[in-house]
Amino acid sequence: MVYRGRIEKGVAVLEGDARLPDGTVVEVVPVEPPAVPEKVDPVYRLYELAMPSGIPDLAENIDHYLYGHPKASDEQE
């Protein structure tokens, strides 16, 4: 059986109502604290800011809308 607890003033104090008789041989294994998650680069959370643009050909003509280049559909004609 596994008992959990913590060390207080050099003595292992078990959680709950766990009682072990005096003289019981135990093995104490420290539990590693959970790792602190690394900060996520905001660029990976960009999708949270996405919203509908109402421009149906935005993916195809992104250069037109950003830089004023001719639309891809105009170049094909």
Buried (B, 14 or more C-beta within 10 A) or exposed (E): EEEEEEEEEEEEEEEEEEEEEEEEEEEEEEEEEEEEEEEEEEEEEEEEEEEEEEEEEEEEBEEBEEEEEEBBEEEEE
